[in-house]
Amino acid sequence: MAQGRKGKLNYRCPRCMMREIDMDMLYDKDKDEYYCLRCSFVGNEKEVKRLNTQFRDKYRDRVIRITEF
């Protein structure tokens, strides 16, 4: 999805990413939180970053070929 140039940086919804759906979150200035239109996830920037980091850790070794167990 394209990133707009207005407003704060758009984050991907962590709940949708876990289900392999690429969905941008929208930012609400009044409440200072991000929300997803698809799955109704709501969270502040710290929570969204924490869950996105957790997602990256899950798929960290995806491109490494593992030959020994």
N, CA, C and O atoms as a CHARMM CRD file, in Angstrom:
* protein
*
  276
    1    1 MET  N      0.83000  -1.17000   0.00000 PROA 1      0.00000
    2    1 MET  CA     0.00000   0.00000   0.00000 PROA 1      0.00000
    3    1 MET  C      0.88000   1.23900   0.00000 PROA 1      0.00000
    4    1 MET  O      1.97200   1.23200   0.56900 PROA 1      0.00000
    5    2 ALA  N      0.42100   2.26900  -0.61700 PROA 2      0.00000
    6    2 ALA  CA     1.19300   3.49400  -0.70700 PROA 2      0.00000
    7    2 ALA  C      1.11300   4.28100   0.59900 PROA 2      0.00000
    8    2 ALA  O      0.08800   4.28700   1.28100 PROA 2      0.00000
    9    3 GLN  N      2.20400   4.93500   0.92300 PROA 3      0.00000
   10    3 GLN  CA     2.26400   5.77300   2.12000 PROA 3      0.00000
   11    3 GLN  C      1.94100   7.20600   1.73500 PROA 3      0.00000
   12    3 GLN  O      2.58500   7.76900   0.84900 PROA 3      0.00000
   13    4 GLY  N      0.96000   7.79800   2.38300 PROA 4      0.00000
   14    4 GLY  CA     0.60800   9.18300   2.11600 PROA 4      0.00000
   15    4 GLY  C      1.66700  10.13700   2.65500 PROA 4      0.00000
   16    4 GLY  O      2.47500   9.75500   3.50100 PROA 4      0.00000
   17    5 ARG  N      1.66800  11.35200   2.17700 PROA 5      0.00000
   18    5 ARG  CA     2.66100  12.31700   2.61500 PROA 5      0.00000
   19    5 ARG  C      2.13600  13.26600   3.69200 PROA 5      0.00000
   20    5 ARG  O      2.90300  14.06300   4.23200 PROA 5      0.00000
   21    6 LYS  N      0.86500  13.19400   4.00600 PROA 6      0.00000
   22    6 LYS  CA     0.29800  14.07100   5.01300 PROA 6      0.00000
   23    6 LYS  C      0.18600  13.34400   6.34800 PROA 6      0.00000
   24    6 LYS  O     -0.04800  12.13600   6.38700 PROA 6      0.00000
   25    7 GLY  N      0.35200  14.07900   7.43200 PROA 7      0.00000
   26    7 GLY  CA     0.14400  13.50800   8.75100 PROA 7      0.00000
   27    7 GLY  C      1.28600  12.62400   9.20100 PROA 7      0.00000
   28    7 GLY  O      2.36400  12.62400   8.60700 PROA 7      0.00000
   29    8 LYS  N      1.03300  11.86400  10.26800 PROA 8      0.00000
   30    8 LYS  CA     2.03800  10.97500  10.83700 PROA 8      0.00000
   31    8 LYS  C      2.23900   9.74300   9.95900 PROA 8      0.00000
   32    8 LYS  O      1.44400   9.45000   9.06500 PROA 8      0.00000
   33    9 LEU  N      3.31200   9.04300  10.24300 PROA 9      0.00000
   34    9 LEU  CA     3.64500   7.82200   9.52100 PROA 9      0.00000
   35    9 LEU  C      2.56300   6.77300   9.74400 PROA 9      0.00000
   36    9 LEU  O      2.11800   6.56500  10.87300 PROA 9      0.00000
   37   10 ASN  N      2.14500   6.12200   8.68600 PROA 10     0.00000
   38   10 ASN  CA     1.15700   5.04600   8.80300 PROA 10     0.00000
   39   10 ASN  C      1.86000   3.75600   9.19700 PROA 10     0.00000
   40   10 ASN  O      2.90400   3.41000   8.64400 PROA 10     0.00000
   41   11 TYR  N      1.28900   3.06900  10.13600 PROA 11     0.00000
   42   11 TYR  CA     1.78200   1.76100  10.54200 PROA 11     0.00000
   43   11 TYR  C      0.85600   0.69600   9.99100 PROA 11     0.00000
   44   11 TYR  O     -0.31100   0.96000   9.70300 PROA 11     0.00000
   45   12 ARG  N      1.38400  -0.50700   9.84600 PROA 12     0.00000
   46   12 ARG  CA     0.56700  -1.64200   9.45300 PROA 12     0.00000
   47   12 ARG  C     -0.13700  -2.17800  10.69800 PROA 12     0.00000
   48   12 ARG  O      0.42200  -2.15600  11.79400 PROA 12     0.00000
   49   13 CYS  N     -1.34200  -2.64900  10.52400 PROA 13     0.00000
   50   13 CYS  CA    -2.09700  -3.19200  11.65200 PROA 13     0.00000
   51   13 CYS  C     -1.46700  -4.51500  12.07800 PROA 13     0.00000
   52   13 CYS  O     -1.35400  -5.43100  11.26200 PROA 13     0.00000
   53   14 PRO  N     -1.05300  -4.63200  13.34500 PROA 14     0.00000
   54   14 PRO  CA    -0.40000  -5.86700  13.78400 PROA 14     0.00000
   55   14 PRO  C     -1.32600  -7.07400  13.78300 PROA 14     0.00000
   56   14 PRO  O     -0.88300  -8.18400  13.48700 PROA 14     0.00000
   57   15 ARG  N     -2.57700  -6.88900  14.10000 PROA 15     0.00000
   58   15 ARG  CA    -3.52400  -7.99900  14.11600 PROA 15     0.00000
   59   15 ARG  C     -3.77000  -8.52900  12.70500 PROA 15     0.00000
   60   15 ARG  O     -3.83900  -9.73900  12.49100 PROA 15     0.00000
   61   16 CYS  N     -3.90000  -7.61100  11.74800 PROA 16     0.00000
   62   16 CYS  CA    -4.09200  -8.02900  10.35700 PROA 16     0.00000
   63   16 CYS  C     -2.81800  -8.65800   9.79300 PROA 16     0.00000
   64   16 CYS  O     -2.89100  -9.61200   9.01900 PROA 16     0.00000
   65   17 MET  N     -1.64800  -8.12800  10.17500 PROA 17     0.00000
   66   17 MET  CA    -0.38600  -8.68800   9.69000 PROA 17     0.00000
   67   17 MET  C     -0.20400 -10.12200  10.14600 PROA 17     0.00000
   68   17 MET  O      0.34300 -10.94200   9.40900 PROA 17     0.00000
   69   18 MET  N     -0.65600 -10.43600  11.35500 PROA 18     0.00000
   70   18 MET  CA    -0.55100 -11.81500  11.85000 PROA 18     0.00000
   71   18 MET  C     -1.37600 -12.76800  10.98600 PROA 18     0.00000
   72   18 MET  O     -1.07500 -13.95900  10.90800 PROA 18     0.00000
   73   19 ARG  N     -2.40800 -12.24700  10.34300 PROA 19     0.00000
   74   19 ARG  CA    -3.23300 -13.05500   9.43400 PROA 19     0.00000
   75   19 ARG  C     -2.83900 -12.84100   7.97700 PROA 19     0.00000
   76   19 ARG  O     -3.58000 -13.20700   7.06500 PROA 19     0.00000
   77   20 GLU  N     -1.65100 -12.23800   7.76200 PROA 20     0.00000
   78   20 GLU  CA    -1.07700 -11.99800   6.43400 PROA 20     0.00000
   79   20 GLU  C     -1.95700 -11.10700   5.56900 PROA 20     0.00000
   80   20 GLU  O     -2.11700 -11.35100   4.37300 PROA 20     0.00000
   81   21 ILE  N     -2.52800 -10.06700   6.18600 PROA 21     0.00000
   82   21 ILE  CA    -3.29600  -9.05900   5.47500 PROA 21     0.00000
   83   21 ILE  C     -2.56800  -7.73500   5.63700 PROA 21     0.00000
   84   21 ILE  O     -2.25800  -7.32900   6.75700 PROA 21     0.00000
   85   22 ASP  N     -2.29500  -7.06600   4.53500 PROA 22     0.00000
   86   22 ASP  CA    -1.56100  -5.80800   4.56600 PROA 22     0.00000
   87   22 ASP  C     -2.55500  -4.65000   4.66300 PROA 22     0.00000
   88   22 ASP  O     -3.13500  -4.23100   3.66200 PROA 22     0.00000
   89   23 MET  N     -2.74200  -4.14200   5.88100 PROA 23     0.00000
   90   23 MET  CA    -3.73500  -3.09200   6.11400 PROA 23     0.00000
   91   23 MET  C     -3.10200  -1.94400   6.88600 PROA 23     0.00000
   92   23 MET  O     -2.53000  -2.15300   7.95500 PROA 23     0.00000
   93   24 ASP  N     -3.20200  -0.72900   6.34600 PROA 24     0.00000
   94   24 ASP  CA    -2.70200   0.45600   7.04100 PROA 24     0.00000
   95   24 ASP  C     -3.63300   0.84400   8.16800 PROA 24     0.00000
   96   24 ASP  O     -4.84600   0.65000   8.09100 PROA 24     0.00000
   97   25 MET  N     -3.04200   1.39900   9.22000 PROA 25     0.00000
   98   25 MET  CA    -3.83700   1.92800  10.32400 PROA 25     0.00000
   99   25 MET  C     -4.00100   3.42800  10.12000 PROA 25     0.00000
  100   25 MET  O     -3.13300   4.08100   9.54200 PROA 25     0.00000
  101   26 LEU  N     -5.09900   3.96000  10.58800 PROA 26     0.00000
  102   26 LEU  CA    -5.35300   5.38800  10.52300 PROA 26     0.00000
  103   26 LEU  C     -5.06400   6.00600  11.87800 PROA 26     0.00000
  104   26 LEU  O     -5.15900   5.34100  12.90900 PROA 26     0.00000
  105   27 TYR  N     -4.70700   7.29900  11.86900 PROA 27     0.00000
  106   27 TYR  CA    -4.33500   7.98700  13.10200 PROA 27     0.00000
  107   27 TYR  C     -5.43100   8.96100  13.49700 PROA 27     0.00000
  108   27 TYR  O     -5.91000   9.73200  12.66500 PROA 27     0.00000
  109   28 ASP  N     -5.83100   8.93200  14.76200 PROA 28     0.00000
  110   28 ASP  CA    -6.82400   9.84800  15.30400 PROA 28     0.00000
  111   28 ASP  C     -6.09100  10.87400  16.17300 PROA 28     0.00000
  112   28 ASP  O     -5.58300  10.53900  17.24300 PROA 28     0.00000
  113   29 LYS  N     -6.04100  12.11500  15.70800 PROA 29     0.00000
  114   29 LYS  CA    -5.30900  13.16600  16.42800 PROA 29     0.00000
  115   29 LYS  C     -5.94900  13.48500  17.77300 PROA 29     0.00000
  116   29 LYS  O     -5.24000  13.73900  18.74600 PROA 29     0.00000
  117   30 ASP  N     -7.26000  13.47500  17.84300 PROA 30     0.00000
  118   30 ASP  CA    -7.95500  13.83300  19.08300 PROA 30     0.00000
  119   30 ASP  C     -7.65300  12.84700  20.22000 PROA 30     0.00000
  120   30 ASP  O     -7.43000  13.25800  21.35900 PROA 30     0.00000
  121   31 LYS  N     -7.64600  11.57000  19.91100 PROA 31     0.00000
  122   31 LYS  CA    -7.40200  10.54900  20.93700 PROA 31     0.00000
  123   31 LYS  C     -5.94100  10.12400  21.00600 PROA 31     0.00000
  124   31 LYS  O     -5.55600   9.39300  21.92000 PROA 31     0.00000
  125   32 ASP  N     -5.11500  10.57100  20.05100 PROA 32     0.00000
  126   32 ASP  CA    -3.69800  10.22500  19.96500 PROA 32     0.00000
  127   32 ASP  C     -3.50900   8.70600  19.93900 PROA 32     0.00000
  128   32 ASP  O     -2.74600   8.14900  20.72800 PROA 32     0.00000
  129   33 GLU  N     -4.22500   8.04200  19.01100 PROA 33     0.00000
  130   33 GLU  CA    -4.12100   6.60100  18.87300 PROA 33     0.00000
  131   33 GLU  C     -4.34300   6.18100  17.42300 PROA 33     0.00000
  132   33 GLU  O     -4.89700   6.93100  16.62000 PROA 33     0.00000
  133   34 TYR  N     -3.90500   4.98300  17.11300 PROA 34     0.00000
  134   34 TYR  CA    -4.07300   4.40800  15.78100 PROA 34     0.00000
  135   34 TYR  C     -5.20900   3.40400  15.82100 PROA 34     0.00000
  136   34 TYR  O     -5.45100   2.76500  16.84500 PROA 34     0.00000
  137   35 TYR  N     -5.91300   3.26800  14.68800 PROA 35     0.00000
  138   35 TYR  CA    -7.00500   2.29900  14.62000 PROA 35     0.00000
  139   35 TYR  C     -7.05100   1.68000  13.22900 PROA 35     0.00000
  140   35 TYR  O     -6.61800   2.28400  12.24800 PROA 35     0.00000
  141   36 CYS  N     -7.58500   0.46500  13.16800 PROA 36     0.00000
  142   36 CYS  CA    -7.69800  -0.28200  11.91800 PROA 36     0.00000
  143   36 CYS  C     -9.16800  -0.35000  11.52800 PROA 36     0.00000
  144   36 CYS  O    -10.02300  -0.65900  12.35800 PROA 36     0.00000
  145   37 LEU  N     -9.45500  -0.06500  10.27500 PROA 37     0.00000
  146   37 LEU  CA   -10.82900  -0.11600   9.79800 PROA 37     0.00000
  147   37 LEU  C    -11.31900  -1.54700   9.57600 PROA 37     0.00000
  148   37 LEU  O    -12.52000  -1.81200   9.63800 PROA 37     0.00000
  149   38 ARG  N    -10.39700  -2.45800   9.32200 PROA 38     0.00000
  150   38 ARG  CA   -10.78700  -3.82000   8.98300 PROA 38     0.00000
  151   38 ARG  C    -11.10300  -4.66900  10.21500 PROA 38     0.00000
  152   38 ARG  O    -12.12500  -5.35400  10.25200 PROA 38     0.00000
  153   39 CYS  N    -10.22300  -4.62300  11.22700 PROA 39     0.00000
  154   39 CYS  CA   -10.39900  -5.52200  12.37400 PROA 39     0.00000
  155   39 CYS  C    -10.72400  -4.78300  13.66800 PROA 39     0.00000
  156   39 CYS  O    -10.85000  -5.41700  14.71500 PROA 39     0.00000
  157   40 SER  N    -10.85900  -3.49200  13.62300 PROA 40     0.00000
  158   40 SER  CA   -11.20300  -2.63700  14.76700 PROA 40     0.00000
  159   40 SER  C    -10.16700  -2.65100  15.88200 PROA 40     0.00000
  160   40 SER  O    -10.50900  -2.44200  17.04600 PROA 40     0.00000
  161   41 PHE  N     -8.89900  -2.89600  15.53900 PROA 41     0.00000
  162   41 PHE  CA    -7.81000  -2.80600  16.51700 PROA 41     0.00000
  163   41 PHE  C     -7.55200  -1.33600  16.83100 PROA 41     0.00000
  164   41 PHE  O     -7.53500  -0.50500  15.92400 PROA 41     0.00000
  165   42 VAL  N     -7.35100  -1.00900  18.10300 PROA 42     0.00000
  166   42 VAL  CA    -7.05300   0.35300  18.53500 PROA 42     0.00000
  167   42 VAL  C     -5.88300   0.29300  19.50200 PROA 42     0.00000
  168   42 VAL  O     -5.86000  -0.53800  20.41000 PROA 42     0.00000
  169   43 GLY  N     -4.89900   1.18600  19.30400 PROA 43     0.00000
  170   43 GLY  CA    -3.76900   1.21700  20.21700 PROA 43     0.00000
  171   43 GLY  C     -2.92100   2.45300  20.01200 PROA 43     0.00000
  172   43 GLY  O     -2.97100   3.09100  18.96000 PROA 43     0.00000
  173   44 ASN  N     -2.14000   2.78300  21.02900 PROA 44     0.00000
  174   44 ASN  CA    -1.23600   3.92400  20.88600 PROA 44     0.00000
  175   44 ASN  C      0.01100   3.50300  20.11000 PROA 44     0.00000
  176   44 ASN  O      0.17200   2.33000  19.77300 PROA 44     0.00000
  177   45 GLU  N      0.88400   4.45700  19.83100 PROA 45     0.00000
  178   45 GLU  CA     2.05800   4.19000  18.99100 PROA 45     0.00000
  179   45 GLU  C      2.98100   3.16500  19.63800 PROA 45     0.00000
  180   45 GLU  O      3.54600   2.32100  18.94200 PROA 45     0.00000
  181   46 LYS  N      3.14100   3.22400  20.94700 PROA 46     0.00000
  182   46 LYS  CA     4.01500   2.28500  21.65600 PROA 46     0.00000
  183   46 LYS  C      3.51600   0.85100  21.50300 PROA 46     0.00000
  184   46 LYS  O      4.31000  -0.05600  21.25500 PROA 46     0.00000
  185   47 GLU  N      2.22300   0.64300  21.64600 PROA 47     0.00000
  186   47 GLU  CA     1.63400  -0.69100  21.52300 PROA 47     0.00000
  187   47 GLU  C      1.76300  -1.22900  20.10100 PROA 47     0.00000
  188   47 GLU  O      2.06700  -2.40700  19.90900 PROA 47     0.00000
  189   48 VAL  N      1.53300  -0.37400  19.10300 PROA 48     0.00000
  190   48 VAL  CA     1.63800  -0.79200  17.70500 PROA 48     0.00000
  191   48 VAL  C      3.07500  -1.17800  17.38000 PROA 48     0.00000
  192   48 VAL  O      3.30600  -2.19100  16.71900 PROA 48     0.00000
  193   49 LYS  N      4.04200  -0.38700  17.83500 PROA 49     0.00000
  194   49 LYS  CA     5.45400  -0.70900  17.58700 PROA 49     0.00000
  195   49 LYS  C      5.84800  -2.01500  18.26800 PROA 49     0.00000
  196   49 LYS  O      6.59400  -2.80600  17.69200 PROA 49     0.00000
  197   50 ARG  N      5.35800  -2.25400  19.48700 PROA 50     0.00000
  198   50 ARG  CA     5.68200  -3.48300  20.20800 PROA 50     0.00000
  199   50 ARG  C      5.16100  -4.71600  19.46500 PROA 50     0.00000
  200   50 ARG  O      5.87300  -5.71000  19.32900 PROA 50     0.00000
  201   51 LEU  N      3.93100  -4.64800  18.99200 PROA 51     0.00000
  202   51 LEU  CA     3.35200  -5.78500  18.27800 PROA 51     0.00000
  203   51 LEU  C      4.00400  -5.99300  16.91000 PROA 51     0.00000
  204   51 LEU  O      4.15700  -7.13300  16.47100 PROA 51     0.00000
  205   52 ASN  N      4.39100  -4.90300  16.22700 PROA 52     0.00000
  206   52 ASN  CA     5.07700  -5.04700  14.94500 PROA 52     0.00000
  207   52 ASN  C      6.47100  -5.64200  15.12500 PROA 52     0.00000
  208   52 ASN  O      6.93100  -6.40700  14.27800 PROA 52     0.00000
  209   53 THR  N      7.14800  -5.29700  16.22600 PROA 53     0.00000
  210   53 THR  CA     8.44200  -5.90400  16.52000 PROA 53     0.00000
  211   53 THR  C      8.28900  -7.38600  16.80800 PROA 53     0.00000
  212   53 THR  O      9.11400  -8.19300  16.37900 PROA 53     0.00000
  213   54 GLN  N      7.23900  -7.75000  17.53200 PROA 54     0.00000
  214   54 GLN  CA     6.95300  -9.15200  17.81400 PROA 54     0.00000
  215   54 GLN  C      6.71700  -9.92400  16.51800 PROA 54     0.00000
  216   54 GLN  O      7.15100 -11.06900  16.39700 PROA 54     0.00000
  217   55 PHE  N      6.04400  -9.31900  15.56200 PROA 55     0.00000
  218   55 PHE  CA     5.80200  -9.95600  14.26800 PROA 55     0.00000
  219   55 PHE  C      7.11300 -10.16300  13.51200 PROA 55     0.00000
  220   55 PHE  O      7.33300 -11.22200  12.92400 PROA 55     0.00000
  221   56 ARG  N      7.99100  -9.14300  13.52800 PROA 56     0.00000
  222   56 ARG  CA     9.28900  -9.26700  12.84400 PROA 56     0.00000
  223   56 ARG  C     10.14200 -10.36500  13.46100 PROA 56     0.00000
  224   56 ARG  O     10.81800 -11.09700  12.73800 PROA 56     0.00000
  225   57 ASP  N     10.12500 -10.49400  14.79100 PROA 57     0.00000
  226   57 ASP  CA    10.89200 -11.55200  15.44700 PROA 57     0.00000
  227   57 ASP  C     10.39400 -12.93000  15.04800 PROA 57     0.00000
  228   57 ASP  O     11.18300 -13.86900  14.95200 PROA 57     0.00000
  229   58 LYS  N      9.10400 -13.06100  14.81700 PROA 58     0.00000
  230   58 LYS  CA     8.52300 -14.35000  14.43400 PROA 58     0.00000
  231   58 LYS  C      9.07400 -14.83000  13.08800 PROA 58     0.00000
  232   58 LYS  O      9.30500 -16.02500  12.90500 PROA 58     0.00000
  233   59 TYR  N      9.28400 -13.90800  12.15100 PROA 59     0.00000
  234   59 TYR  CA     9.74400 -14.26400  10.80900 PROA 59     0.00000
  235   59 TYR  C     11.19400 -13.85600  10.55500 PROA 59     0.00000
  236   59 TYR  O     11.59300 -13.66900   9.40500 PROA 59     0.00000
  237   60 ARG  N     11.97500 -13.72000  11.61000 PROA 60     0.00000
  238   60 ARG  CA    13.35600 -13.25700  11.50100 PROA 60     0.00000
  239   60 ARG  C     14.22000 -14.19900  10.65700 PROA 60     0.00000
  240   60 ARG  O     14.97600 -13.72600   9.80800 PROA 60     0.00000
  241   61 ASP  N     14.12900 -15.50800  10.86300 PROA 61     0.00000
  242   61 ASP  CA    14.98500 -16.47700  10.17200 PROA 61     0.00000
  243   61 ASP  C     14.34100 -17.05200   8.91700 PROA 61     0.00000
  244   61 ASP  O     14.72600 -18.13500   8.47500 PROA 61     0.00000
  245   62 ARG  N     13.39600 -16.37100   8.34600 PROA 62     0.00000
  246   62 ARG  CA    12.67100 -16.89900   7.19600 PROA 62     0.00000
  247   62 ARG  C     13.55900 -17.05500   5.96500 PROA 62     0.00000
  248   62 ARG  O     13.36100 -17.99200   5.19200 PROA 62     0.00000
  249   63 VAL  N     14.52300 -16.17300   5.76100 PROA 63     0.00000
  250   63 VAL  CA    15.34900 -16.22400   4.55300 PROA 63     0.00000
  251   63 VAL  C     16.64900 -16.99400   4.76600 PROA 63     0.00000
  252   63 VAL  O     17.43600 -17.13400   3.83000 PROA 63     0.00000
  253   64 ILE  N     16.88700 -17.49200   5.96900 PROA 64     0.00000
  254   64 ILE  CA    18.11300 -18.24500   6.25800 PROA 64     0.00000
  255   64 ILE  C     17.84100 -19.73100   6.04600 PROA 64     0.00000
  256   64 ILE  O     16.85400 -20.27700   6.53800 PROA 64     0.00000
  257   65 ARG  N     18.73700 -20.36800   5.30600 PROA 65     0.00000
  258   65 ARG  CA    18.59100 -21.80500   5.08400 PROA 65     0.00000
  259   65 ARG  C     19.16500 -22.55200   6.27800 PROA 65     0.00000
  260   65 ARG  O     20.34600 -22.39500   6.58800 PROA 65     0.00000
  261   66 ILE  N     18.37100 -23.34300   6.94100 PROA 66     0.00000
  262   66 ILE  CA    18.79000 -24.09000   8.11800 PROA 66     0.00000
  263   66 ILE  C     19.08200 -25.51900   7.68900 PROA 66     0.00000
  264   66 ILE  O     18.19900 -26.22600   7.20400 PROA 66     0.00000
  265   67 THR  N     20.34400 -25.94100   7.87400 PROA 67     0.00000
  266   67 THR  CA    20.73100 -27.28200   7.42700 PROA 67     0.00000
  267   67 THR  C     20.99500 -28.22300   8.60100 PROA 67     0.00000
  268   67 THR  O     20.98100 -29.44100   8.41800 PROA 67     0.00000
  269   68 GLU  N     21.23700 -27.68300   9.81400 PROA 68     0.00000
  270   68 GLU  CA    21.49600 -28.52000  10.98400 PROA 68     0.00000
  271   68 GLU  C     20.45700 -28.26700  12.04700 PROA 68     0.00000
  272   68 GLU  O     20.06900 -27.12700  12.30200 PROA 68     0.00000
  273   69 PHE  N     20.01100 -29.34500  12.66600 PROA 69     0.00000
  274   69 PHE  CA    19.00600 -29.23400  13.72200 PROA 69     0.00000
  275   69 PHE  C     19.56200 -29.67300  15.03700 PROA 69     0.00000
  276   69 PHE  O     18.85700 -29.64700  16.04500 PROA 69     0.00000
